[in-house]
Amino acid sequence: MHLSDAAHASPAAGGTARPDRSRIPVTVHALDPVSRAGLRSQLREHPVLDVTEVPPPGSGAVAVLVVETLDEVAYARLRKVVRGEGARSVLVVGTLREHELLDVVECGVGAVVWRHEATAGRLLQAVLAASRGDGHLPGDLLSRLMDQAGTLHRGAAGRPDAVPAGLTSREADVLRLLAEGMETREVAAELAYSERTVKTVLQGLTMRLHLRNRTHAVAHALREGLI
């Protein structure tokens, strides 16, 4: 046996193998075994992901939940995964009605993938975004968020460039650009900030308002008419 093989085969001190911190633990939740098996198979194609049954505590695991529609059973499972287990989450869904979008985001879902678009590459992109605390929405869902923002704005008064109550001017600028679908690096370039500054602004905002991720921050701002 080579030394490298022995190192992999030997448990860590205390008899427990150390988890591979370079890989993202991922759990898969589905209401039917066929969907669960298929999704696990797709995710295993990526060596950066560690598809597991029970992730180590504090490992920053991402939970992927696949459903066709968001009925009461699916909502209960979603709340259990996000709030009960504290996992960052990706929702793979067949249909999503207009009024369900903000509810899903405010429940703590960081990324959404349409079931018919759930290729291995698209799933990887969503899982990586969720693991970073970023948002990942299909373009048509982002358009729905913008439509809801337009509804909120139609009844708003005041100057169009006024700073919304509860947000600093910097926070409002960052959220407006995120709501337009920009990535962190694009927001930084548009506002002449560093990417670290944009991330710091988002972190401060989410902590102050007790929000779960940047998708939740955008949804909250839209719902409250802040942007």
C-alpha positions as CSV (number, residue, x, y, z in Angstrom):
1,M,0.0,0.0,0.0
2,H,1.3,3.4,-0.9
3,L,1.7,6.0,1.8
4,S,-1.0,8.2,0.1
5,D,-3.3,5.2,0.2
6,A,-2.6,4.6,3.8
7,A,-3.3,8.2,4.6
8,H,-6.7,8.0,3.0
9,A,-7.5,4.7,4.7
10,S,-6.4,5.7,8.2
11,P,-9.0,7.4,10.5
12,A,-8.1,10.7,12.2
13,A,-7.1,10.8,15.8
14,G,-9.9,9.5,18.0
15,G,-11.1,7.0,15.4
16,T,-13.2,9.4,13.3
17,A,-12.3,10.3,9.8
18,R,-11.9,14.0,9.1
19,P,-14.5,15.4,6.7
20,D,-13.1,16.8,3.4
21,R,-13.4,20.5,3.9
22,S,-12.7,21.2,0.2
23,R,-16.1,19.7,-0.8
24,I,-19.6,21.0,-0.2
25,P,-21.9,18.6,1.6
26,V,-25.2,18.3,-0.2
27,T,-28.4,16.5,1.0
28,V,-31.2,15.6,-1.4
29,H,-34.9,15.7,-0.4
30,A,-37.7,14.5,-2.6
31,L,-41.2,13.1,-2.0
32,D,-40.6,10.2,-4.4
33,P,-37.6,7.8,-4.6
34,V,-37.2,8.1,-8.4
35,S,-36.6,11.9,-8.2
36,R,-34.3,11.6,-5.3
37,A,-32.2,8.9,-6.9
38,G,-32.0,10.9,-10.2
39,L,-30.9,14.1,-8.5
40,R,-28.3,12.4,-6.4
41,S,-26.9,10.8,-9.5
42,Q,-26.6,14.2,-11.3
43,L,-25.0,15.9,-8.3
44,R,-22.4,13.1,-7.9
45,E,-21.0,14.0,-11.3
46,H,-19.3,17.0,-9.7
47,P,-16.2,16.2,-7.5
48,V,-16.6,19.5,-5.6
49,L,-19.9,18.2,-4.1
50,D,-20.2,15.6,-1.4
51,V,-23.7,14.0,-1.7
52,T,-24.4,12.7,1.8
53,E,-27.3,11.5,3.9
54,V,-26.3,13.4,7.1
55,P,-23.8,16.2,6.8
56,P,-21.4,17.0,9.6
57,P,-22.6,19.7,12.0
58,G,-21.4,23.2,11.0
59,S,-20.3,22.0,7.6
60,G,-22.2,24.6,5.6
61,A,-24.3,22.0,3.9
62,V,-26.7,22.7,1.1
63,A,-30.1,21.0,0.9
64,V,-31.7,20.4,-2.5
65,L,-35.4,19.9,-2.4
66,V,-37.2,18.7,-5.5
67,V,-41.0,19.0,-5.9
68,E,-43.5,19.4,-8.7
69,T,-45.7,21.9,-7.0
70,L,-45.6,23.7,-3.6
71,D,-48.5,22.2,-1.8
72,E,-48.8,22.0,2.0
73,V,-46.7,18.9,2.2
74,A,-43.9,20.5,0.2
75,Y,-44.0,23.7,2.2
76,A,-43.7,21.7,5.4
77,R,-40.7,19.8,4.1
78,L,-39.1,23.1,3.0
79,R,-39.6,24.8,6.3
80,K,-38.2,21.8,8.1
81,V,-35.1,21.7,6.0
82,V,-34.4,25.4,6.1
83,R,-35.5,26.4,9.5
84,G,-35.3,23.2,11.4
85,E,-32.0,21.9,10.0
86,G,-30.5,25.3,9.2
87,A,-29.3,24.3,5.8
88,R,-28.8,26.6,2.9
89,S,-31.3,25.5,0.2
90,V,-32.0,25.0,-3.4
91,L,-35.5,24.4,-4.7
92,V,-36.0,22.4,-7.8
93,V,-39.7,22.9,-8.8
94,G,-42.0,22.1,-11.7
95,T,-44.4,25.1,-11.3
96,L,-44.3,28.1,-9.1
97,R,-47.3,30.4,-8.9
98,E,-47.1,34.2,-8.7
99,H,-48.0,34.6,-5.0
100,E,-45.6,31.8,-4.0
101,L,-42.4,33.4,-5.1
102,L,-41.7,35.8,-2.3
103,D,-43.0,33.3,0.2
104,V,-40.4,30.7,-1.0
105,V,-37.6,33.3,-0.8
106,E,-38.6,34.5,2.6
107,C,-38.7,31.0,3.8
108,G,-35.0,30.9,3.2
109,V,-34.5,29.4,-0.2
110,G,-31.4,30.9,-1.8
111,A,-31.7,29.4,-5.3
112,V,-34.5,28.1,-7.5
113,V,-34.1,25.8,-10.6
114,W,-37.0,24.9,-12.9
115,R,-37.3,21.1,-12.9
116,H,-37.3,20.9,-16.7
117,E,-34.0,22.9,-16.7
118,A,-32.3,20.9,-13.9
119,T,-29.2,19.7,-15.8
120,A,-26.1,18.7,-13.9
121,G,-24.5,22.0,-14.8
122,R,-27.4,24.1,-13.7
123,L,-27.7,22.3,-10.4
124,L,-24.0,22.8,-9.7
125,Q,-24.4,26.5,-10.4
126,A,-27.3,26.8,-8.0
127,V,-25.7,24.7,-5.2
128,L,-22.5,26.8,-5.4
129,A,-24.5,30.1,-5.3
130,A,-26.5,28.8,-2.3
131,S,-23.3,27.7,-0.5
132,R,-21.9,31.2,-0.8
133,G,-25.1,32.8,0.4
134,D,-25.8,34.3,-3.0
135,G,-29.0,34.2,-5.0
136,H,-29.8,32.2,-8.1
137,L,-33.1,32.6,-9.9
138,P,-34.2,31.8,-13.5
139,G,-34.6,34.8,-15.6
140,D,-38.4,34.6,-15.8
141,L,-38.6,34.5,-12.0
142,L,-36.4,37.5,-11.8
143,S,-38.8,39.2,-14.1
144,R,-41.7,38.4,-11.8
145,L,-39.8,40.0,-8.9
146,M,-39.3,43.1,-11.1
147,D,-43.1,43.1,-12.0
148,Q,-43.9,43.0,-8.3
149,A,-41.5,45.9,-7.7
150,G,-43.3,47.9,-10.4
151,T,-46.6,47.3,-8.6
152,L,-45.1,48.5,-5.4
153,H,-43.7,51.6,-7.1
154,R,-46.8,52.7,-8.8
155,G,-48.4,53.9,-5.6
156,A,-45.1,55.3,-4.2
157,A,-44.7,59.1,-3.8
158,G,-41.6,61.2,-3.6
159,R,-38.5,61.7,-5.8
160,P,-37.4,58.6,-7.8
161,D,-33.9,58.9,-6.5
162,A,-34.9,59.3,-2.8
163,V,-33.2,56.9,-0.4
164,P,-35.8,54.4,1.0
165,A,-36.4,54.5,4.7
166,G,-34.5,51.7,6.5
167,L,-31.7,51.5,3.9
168,T,-28.6,53.5,3.4
169,S,-28.0,55.0,0.0
170,R,-25.2,52.4,-0.6
171,E,-27.5,49.5,0.4
172,A,-30.3,50.8,-1.8
173,D,-28.0,51.1,-4.8
174,V,-26.6,47.6,-4.3
175,L,-30.1,46.0,-4.0
176,R,-31.5,47.8,-7.0
177,L,-28.7,46.4,-9.2
178,L,-29.1,42.9,-7.7
179,A,-32.8,43.1,-8.4
180,E,-31.9,43.8,-12.1
181,G,-30.1,40.5,-12.2
182,M,-26.5,41.7,-11.9
183,E,-23.9,39.5,-10.3
184,T,-21.7,40.7,-7.5
185,R,-18.8,41.6,-9.8
186,E,-21.1,43.5,-12.1
187,V,-22.6,45.5,-9.2
188,A,-19.1,46.3,-8.0
189,A,-18.1,47.6,-11.5
190,E,-21.3,49.6,-11.9
191,L,-20.9,51.4,-8.6
192,A,-17.0,51.6,-8.7
193,Y,-16.8,49.5,-5.6
194,S,-14.6,46.4,-4.9
195,E,-16.4,43.1,-4.8
196,R,-15.5,42.9,-1.1
197,T,-17.3,46.2,-0.4
198,V,-20.4,44.9,-2.1
199,K,-20.3,41.6,-0.1
200,T,-19.7,43.7,3.1
201,V,-22.8,45.9,2.3
202,L,-24.9,42.8,1.8
203,Q,-23.6,41.1,4.9
204,G,-24.4,44.1,7.1
205,L,-27.9,44.4,5.6
206,T,-28.8,40.8,6.0
207,M,-27.6,40.7,9.6
208,R,-29.3,44.0,10.6
209,L,-32.7,43.0,9.0
210,H,-32.3,39.3,10.0
211,L,-32.4,38.1,6.4
212,R,-31.0,34.8,5.2
213,N,-29.3,35.6,2.0
214,R,-29.1,38.1,-0.8
215,T,-32.1,36.7,-2.6
216,H,-34.1,37.2,0.6
217,A,-32.7,40.7,0.9
218,V,-34.0,41.6,-2.6
219,A,-37.3,40.0,-2.0
220,H,-37.7,41.8,1.4
221,A,-36.9,45.1,-0.2
222,L,-39.4,44.5,-3.0
223,R,-42.2,43.4,-0.7
224,E,-41.6,46.4,1.6
225,G,-41.3,48.9,-1.3
226,L,-37.8,49.8,-0.4
227,I,-36.4,49.7,-3.9
